[in-house]
Amino acid sequence: MTTTIVKVPSTWMVFLPGNRWVNLAQICDAEFLHEIGHLVVTWSSGQASTFEGEQAIALATYLVECQEAVNAKMSQIFIP
């Protein structure tokens, strides 16, 4: 039996509009509110933050890019 270890980065920093850094590795959940441009993020600590406007759109875009990068790595590890 082969054991595969997946290393998850503890920091995956991105720079948002408005001069704000965010660590994607600390996000547990992200959900848009009823209106676009309001993104609620739940952190690994359990606390929540709301991002609005350009920051919300940029963060959502980074999260999609992050998910695609992780999926690409996982497809190299797991062979169907």
TAZIPE-V332495 format. One record per pair of residues at least 4 apart in sequence whose ideal C-beta (glycine too) atoms are under 6 Angstrom apart, sorted by the first residue. I is the first residue (numbers start at 1). J is the second residue. D is the distance in whole Angstrom. If there is no record, write none. Layout:
# TAZIPE-V332495
i=(I;I)
j=(J;J)
d=(D;D)
This chain:
# TAZIPE-V332495
i=(4;9;10;11;11;12;12;13;13;14;14;14;15;16;16;16;16;17;17;17;18;24;26;26;27;28;28;29;30;30;30;31;32;33;37;37;38;39;39;39;39;40;40;41;42;43;51;51;51;52;54;74)
j=(77;25;25;23;25;24;25;21;23;22;24;62;21;20;22;55;58;54;55;58;55;66;43;44;41;42;44;42;39;41;63;40;39;38;53;56;52;51;56;59;60;48;50;49;48;47;55;56;59;56;58;78)
d=(6;5;6;5;6;4;4;6;6;6;6;5;6;4;6;5;5;4;6;6;6;5;5;5;5;5;5;4;6;5;6;5;6;4;5;5;6;5;4;6;6;6;5;5;5;5;4;4;5;6;6;6)
